[in-house]
């Protein structure tokens, strides 16, 4: 046998032995499992958008004599909230020449005075449209004239 033949035979035997070792080695891939927990916390958010409200209010001598001004559906707005516990609509305190505001939304009434007030609403999916009926009570000594719209309000999640 020549040297070249011995080299080829050696390569063939080496290849064969390597293949045999690979085949003889059990193919085992370790299998591991783990559980993964995911939690999500949704932050409650409430957005109130005023669609229309007066910029000012005209008080007449008849209004002064009566002691109040009725403003049906004077504020139109909508609320979008994802707060599962509902939300509040908060009204800021009134200032002169108004002593009080009686605000009706649907069949819920809030009386706003020097301390402000709020209405609580339950969760409702989607957007809720609203219209406020407002009665502004006039403070003693109010004169007829044009006054800035007194009602300021916002909303917050419970």
C-alpha positions as CSV (number, residue, x, y, z in Angstrom):
1,X,0.0,0.0,0.0
2,X,1.4,3.4,-1.0
3,X,1.7,6.3,1.3
4,X,-1.1,8.2,-0.6
5,X,-3.4,5.2,-0.1
6,X,-2.6,5.0,3.6
7,X,-3.5,8.8,3.9
8,X,-6.8,8.4,2.1
9,X,-7.6,5.3,4.2
10,X,-6.8,7.2,7.4
11,X,-9.0,10.1,6.4
12,X,-11.9,7.7,5.6
13,X,-11.5,5.9,8.9
14,X,-11.3,9.3,10.8
15,X,-14.5,10.5,9.0
16,X,-16.2,7.1,9.8
17,X,-15.2,7.3,13.5
18,X,-16.4,10.9,13.8
19,X,-19.7,10.0,12.2
20,X,-20.1,7.0,14.5
21,X,-19.5,9.1,17.5
22,X,-22.1,11.7,16.5
23,X,-24.7,9.0,15.8
24,X,-23.8,7.1,19.0
25,X,-24.1,10.3,21.1
26,X,-27.7,10.5,22.3
27,X,-29.4,13.6,21.0
28,X,-30.9,15.1,24.1
29,X,-31.9,18.7,24.4
30,X,-32.7,19.7,27.9
31,X,-36.3,20.9,28.1
32,X,-37.1,23.6,30.6
33,X,-40.3,25.5,31.2
34,X,-41.1,28.5,33.3
35,X,-44.2,30.5,33.9
36,X,-44.3,34.2,33.1
37,X,-46.9,36.4,34.8
38,X,-47.9,39.7,33.2
39,X,-50.0,42.3,35.0
40,X,-51.3,45.6,33.6
41,X,-52.5,48.6,35.6
42,X,-54.7,50.9,33.7
43,X,-54.5,54.5,34.9
44,X,-58.0,56.0,35.4
45,X,-58.4,59.0,33.2
46,X,-61.4,61.4,32.7
47,X,-61.5,64.1,30.1
48,X,-64.3,66.7,30.1
49,X,-64.7,68.9,27.0
50,X,-67.0,71.9,26.9
51,X,-68.7,72.2,23.6
52,X,-70.5,75.5,24.3
53,X,-71.2,77.9,27.1
54,X,-71.9,81.6,27.3
55,X,-69.0,84.0,27.6
56,X,-71.1,86.4,29.6
57,X,-74.5,86.8,31.0
58,X,-76.9,89.8,30.8
59,X,-78.7,90.5,34.0
60,X,-81.9,92.6,33.5
61,X,-83.9,94.6,36.1
62,X,-86.5,91.8,36.0
63,X,-83.8,89.3,36.9
64,X,-82.7,91.5,39.8
65,X,-86.3,91.8,41.0
66,X,-86.8,88.1,40.8
67,X,-83.5,87.3,42.4
68,X,-82.3,84.8,39.9
69,X,-81.6,84.0,36.3
70,X,-82.6,80.6,34.7
71,X,-80.4,79.4,31.9
72,X,-81.7,76.1,30.5
73,X,-79.2,74.0,28.7
74,X,-76.6,76.8,28.9
75,X,-73.6,74.5,29.0
76,X,-73.1,71.6,26.5
77,X,-70.2,69.2,27.1
78,X,-69.0,65.6,26.8
79,X,-67.1,63.4,29.2
80,X,-64.9,60.4,28.2
81,X,-63.7,58.3,31.1
82,X,-62.2,54.8,31.7
83,X,-62.5,55.1,35.5
84,X,-64.1,51.9,36.7
85,X,-65.3,53.7,39.9
86,X,-66.8,56.6,38.0
87,X,-65.9,60.2,38.1
88,X,-66.8,63.6,39.6
89,X,-67.6,66.9,37.9
90,X,-66.3,69.6,40.2
91,X,-67.6,73.2,40.2
92,X,-65.5,76.1,41.4
93,X,-66.9,78.5,44.0
94,X,-69.0,81.4,42.7
95,X,-68.2,85.1,43.1
96,X,-70.2,88.3,43.3
97,X,-72.8,89.1,41.9
98,X,-73.9,85.5,42.2
99,X,-74.6,83.9,45.6
100,X,-75.4,80.4,44.5
101,X,-75.9,78.3,41.4
102,X,-78.3,75.4,41.2
103,X,-77.0,73.1,38.5
104,X,-79.1,70.2,37.1
105,X,-77.6,67.5,34.9
106,X,-80.2,64.9,34.1
107,X,-81.8,64.2,37.4
108,X,-78.8,65.1,39.5
109,X,-78.7,68.5,41.3
110,X,-75.6,70.3,42.7
111,X,-75.8,73.5,44.6
112,X,-72.7,75.6,44.1
113,X,-71.9,78.3,46.6
114,X,-68.8,79.8,48.2
115,X,-67.3,76.3,48.7
116,X,-67.9,74.9,45.3
117,X,-69.7,71.6,44.7
118,X,-69.5,68.4,42.7
119,X,-71.6,65.7,41.0
120,X,-70.6,62.1,41.1
121,X,-71.3,59.9,38.0
122,X,-70.9,56.1,37.7
123,X,-68.7,54.5,35.0
124,X,-70.2,54.5,31.6
125,X,-68.4,53.0,28.6
126,X,-67.7,55.5,25.7
127,X,-68.5,59.2,25.7
128,X,-71.3,60.8,27.7
129,X,-72.8,64.0,26.4
130,X,-74.3,66.4,28.9
131,X,-76.3,69.6,29.1
132,X,-76.4,71.7,32.3
133,X,-79.5,73.6,33.3
134,X,-78.3,76.5,35.5
135,X,-80.2,78.8,37.9
136,X,-78.0,81.6,39.1
137,X,-79.1,83.2,42.4
138,X,-78.2,86.9,42.6
139,X,-76.5,88.4,45.6
140,X,-78.2,91.3,47.4
141,X,-77.3,94.6,45.7
142,X,-76.8,93.2,42.3
143,X,-77.2,95.8,39.5
144,X,-78.5,95.0,36.0
145,X,-75.6,94.7,33.5
146,X,-73.3,92.3,31.7
147,X,-71.2,89.9,33.8
148,X,-68.6,87.3,32.9
149,X,-69.9,83.7,32.9
150,X,-69.4,82.6,36.5
151,X,-69.4,78.8,36.2
152,X,-66.0,77.1,36.0
153,X,-65.8,73.3,36.2
154,X,-63.7,70.2,35.4
155,X,-63.8,66.5,35.9
156,X,-61.7,63.9,37.7
157,X,-61.6,60.1,38.1
158,X,-62.7,58.4,41.3
